[in-house]
Amino acid sequence: MYIKRNYGFWMTFNWSKKPFLLGGAYAFVVTLIYVLLDLDFSLPWQPMSVLGIAVAFYLGFKNNSSYDRTWEARKIWGGLVNNSRSFGSAVISFLQHEDPNQLAAERKALIYRHVAWLTALRYQLRLSREWEHQEERLSGLYVPNICEEYIHRLDQDLGPFLSKEEITAVNKKSNMATQIMAIQARELQRLRDEGFMDDFRHMRMHELIGTFYDDQGRSERIKNFPFPRQYASTALWTALVFCLLLPYGLLNSFGTMSDLMIWMTVPFSALITWVFFLMEKIGDYSENPFEGTYNDVPITSIARGIEIDLRQMIDDENIPEPIQSKDGFLM
């Protein structure tokens, strides 16, 4: 996620310059043929403007729908922050035992296991999908596509928070985050059986387990169900058709002016093409808020914030610092 006040113009242009350059080159060839062969193959601007308005409306629909997916993902993780703090408070206040050392150890185990669940979940959400922009992931910051590397790095990050037996158990499963939370539920039942909490408190903590599964499921729904391809594809192809016809409509307008003004078709075609494809590209890159590119939801930073809050609740040591942005990007 980009956190500075504005994207710079040249940063934006460099990211989206290909349509501008191709649109300008295409318009130059069309205009050159128009001038050299003295052929009037221009199109009336009125139907072109109607087509342009239709494409703009459709791009607006796509961008709104794409933004909804990103904003929903952010709300899910905002709720996960709140639920995690509630869980931490419940661990501190609900668990009671006559042995303070054993009580502290059990509280720490529950908090650490929750941090492990967050870690596994964010790793799973950053695994690439076929429809995502795999080639533009932030190199070095996110988990690469190779599954073996994913397992290796995840094991390293889970090591401080889970026992070796628990890591071995979840490594055999297809959805590690789900299994870690299942272990958490079993441990809560064990603590209830050993008298660390009564039935009411155990039921309340199990309700929090349910909210975590809800948050995980909603995140996985966005991750595993792409923005419908028919809508995404239609926006791309209608914009392309309009931009291919654009120079012919502009020739109709500039062709009635001086011989020099007719060449204004080239820069205006390039500019309008750039604007339309920039809108299309913004929507395209907002569809997948967990893909690990420049504009996704910063779940690594959010997870680190939760870890800091929970570990401070139990007065833990060696608490990490918050994730810092890099060149204006927060992961």
VOTI-401381 format. One record per residue (C-alpha): y, x, z. Coordinates in steps of 0.2 Angstrom, whole numbers, padded with zeros to 4 digits, always signed. Layout:
BEGIN
YXZ ...
***
This chain:
BEGIN
+0000+0000+0000 +0017+0006-0005 +0029+0006+0010 +0045+0013+0004 +0059+0000+0000 +0057+0000-0019 +0047+0008-0032 +0058+0020-0042 +0062+0015-0060 +0054+0031-0067 +0038+0029-0056 +0037+0011-0062 +0040+0016-0080 +0027+0030-0080 +0014+0019-0073 +0017+0006-0087 +0024+0016-0101 +0009+0014-0113 +0014-0004-0119 +0032+0002-0121 +0027+0017-0132 +0014+0007-0142 +0026-0008-0144 +0040+0003-0151 +0028+0013-0163 +0021-0003-0169 +0039-0011-0172 +0045+0005-0181 +0030+0004-0193 +0034-0015-0196 +0052-0012-0198 +0050+0003-0210 +0039-0007-0221 +0051-0021-0221 +0065-0010-0226 +0056+0001-0239 +0047-0013-0248 +0061-0025-0246 +0049-0039-0242 +0055-0053-0231 +0040-0057-0220 +0050-0061-0205 +0046-0076-0194 +0058-0089-0188 +0063-0085-0170 +0062-0103-0163 +0043-0104-0163 +0042-0087-0157 +0053-0091-0142 +0042-0106-0138 +0026-0095-0138 +0035-0082-0127 +0040-0096-0114 +0022-0102-0114 +0015-0084-0111 +0028-0081-0098 +0023-0097-0088 +0005-0092-0090 +0008-0074-0083 +0018-0082-0069 +0003-0093-0064 -0009-0077-0065 +0003-0067-0054 +0005-0081-0041 -0014-0083-0040 -0017-0064-0039 -0004-0063-0025 -0013-0077-0016 -0028-0066-0015 -0019-0051-0009 -0010-0061+0004 -0025-0070+0010 -0034-0053+0013 -0019-0047+0023 -0020-0063+0034 -0038-0060+0036 -0035-0043+0043 -0021-0049+0053 -0032-0061+0061 -0045-0048+0064 -0032-0037+0073 -0029-0052+0085 -0047-0056+0088 -0051-0038+0091 -0038-0037+0105 -0045-0053+0112 -0062-0045+0112 -0055-0029+0121 -0047-0040+0134 -0063-0050+0137 -0073-0034+0139 -0061-0027+0152 -0059-0043+0162 -0076-0052+0159 -0088-0038+0163 -0091-0035+0182 -0103-0024+0191 -0104-0015+0208 -0107+0002+0200 -0090+0007+0193 -0097+0021+0183 -0110+0010+0174 -0097-0003+0172 -0086+0009+0163 -0100+0015+0152 -0105-0002+0147 -0087-0007+0143 -0085+0009+0132 -0101+0006+0123 -0095-0012+0118 -0078-0005+0112 -0085+0009+0103 -0098-0002+0094 -0084-0013+0089 -0074+0002+0081 -0090+0006+0072 -0091-0011+0065 -0073-0010+0059 -0078+0007+0051 -0093+0001+0042 -0084-0014+0036 -0069-0005+0028 -0081+0007+0020 -0091-0007+0012 -0075-0016+0006 -0069+0000-0003 -0085+0002-0013 -0081-0001-0031 -0086-0016-0041 -0087-0017-0060 -0071-0027-0063 -0060-0016-0052 -0049-0001-0058 -0062+0012-0053 -0053+0026-0063 -0037+0024-0053 -0043+0025-0035 -0033+0036-0023 -0043+0053-0025 -0048+0060-0009 -0042+0046+0002 -0055+0033-0001 -0074+0033-0002 -0080+0038-0020 -0091+0027-0030 -0107+0038-0027 -0118+0029-0015 -0125+0044-0007 -0108+0051-0003 -0103+0034+0005 -0119+0035+0016 -0115+0053+0021 -0097+0050+0025 -0100+0034+0034 -0113+0042+0045 -0100+0055+0050 -0088+0042+0055 -0100+0032+0064 -0107+0046+0074 -0095+0046+0088 -0097+0027+0091 -0115+0023+0089 -0131+0031+0096 -0143+0040+0084 -0155+0026+0086 -0142+0013+0081 -0137+0023+0066 -0155+0025+0060 -0157+0007+0062 -0142+0001+0052 -0145+0014+0039 -0160+0005+0033 -0150-0011+0030 -0140-0017+0015 -0126-0023+0025 -0122-0011+0039 -0107-0020+0046 -0118-0036+0049 -0131-0027+0058 -0119-0017+0069 -0112-0034+0075 -0130-0041+0077 -0133-0026+0089 -0117-0030+0098 -0123-0048+0100 -0140-0042+0107 -0131-0030+0119 -0120-0044+0126 -0136-0054+0129 -0143-0040+0139 -0128-0038+0149 -0129-0057+0153 -0147-0055+0158 -0142-0040+0169 -0129-0049+0178 -0113-0041+0171 -0106-0058+0166 -0110-0077+0169 -0115-0089+0156 -0097-0095+0152 -0090-0078+0149 -0105-0073+0139 -0103-0089+0128 -0084-0085+0126 -0088-0067+0120 -0101-0074+0108 -0088-0085+0101 -0078-0069+0097 -0093-0062+0088 -0093-0078+0077 -0074-0075+0073 -0078-0057+0068 -0092-0063+0056 -0080-0076+0049 -0067-0062+0046 -0080-0051+0038 -0087-0066+0027 -0069-0070+0021 -0066-0052+0016 -0082-0051+0007 -0079-0067-0002 -0063-0059-0010 -0072-0042-0013 -0087-0049-0021 -0080-0064-0031 -0068-0057-0044 -0052-0066-0050 -0060-0078-0063 -0061-0068-0079 -0056-0082-0091 -0039-0083-0083 -0037-0064-0082 -0042-0062-0100 -0032-0076-0107 -0016-0069-0099 -0020-0052-0108 -0024-0059-0125 -0009-0071-0126 +0003-0058-0121 -0005-0046-0134 -0003-0060-0148 +0015-0063-0143 +0019-0045-0144 +0011-0042-0160 +0021-0056-0168 +0037-0051-0159 +0044-0038-0172 +0043-0051-0186 +0053-0063-0175 +0066-0050-0171 +0067-0045-0189 +0072-0063-0193 +0087-0061-0180 +0093-0044-0184 +0089-0045-0203 +0104-0056-0205 +0116-0042-0198 +0120-0025-0205 +0107-0013-0212 +0109-0002-0196 +0107-0017-0184 +0090-0021-0192 +0083-0005-0183 +0087-0013-0166 +0071-0022-0169 +0062-0006-0163 +0070-0004-0146 +0070-0023-0142 +0052-0025-0147 +0047-0010-0136 +0057-0017-0121 +0051-0035-0122 +0033-0029-0124 +0035-0018-0109 +0042-0032-0099 +0027-0044-0103 +0014-0031-0101 +0022-0025-0085 +0020-0043-0078 +0002-0044-0084 -0002-0027-0076 +0006-0032-0059 -0005-0047-0058 -0020-0037-0064 -0018-0024-0050 -0015-0038-0037 -0032-0046-0040 -0043-0034-0029 -0034-0030-0013 -0049-0020-0007 -0052-0009-0022 -0043+0007-0015 -0029+0009-0027 -0010+0010-0024 -0006-0008-0019 -0021-0014-0009 -0021-0020+0009 -0021-0004+0020 -0037-0008+0030 -0039+0010+0035 -0023+0010+0044 -0026-0007+0051 -0043-0002+0058 -0035+0014+0065 -0022+0003+0074 -0036-0008+0082 -0046+0007+0087 -0031+0014+0096 -0027-0002+0105 -0045-0004+0111 -0048+0013+0116 -0032+0013+0126 -0038-0002+0135 -0052+0008+0143 -0041+0023+0146 -0052+0033+0133 -0048+0051+0129 -0045+0060+0112 -0037+0044+0104 -0032+0048+0086 -0015+0046+0080 -0010+0031+0068 -0013+0034+0050 +0003+0041+0041 +0009+0037+0024 +0007+0050+0010 +0020+0050-0003 +0025+0032+0002 +0007+0026+0001 -0002+0019+0016 -0021+0018+0015 
***
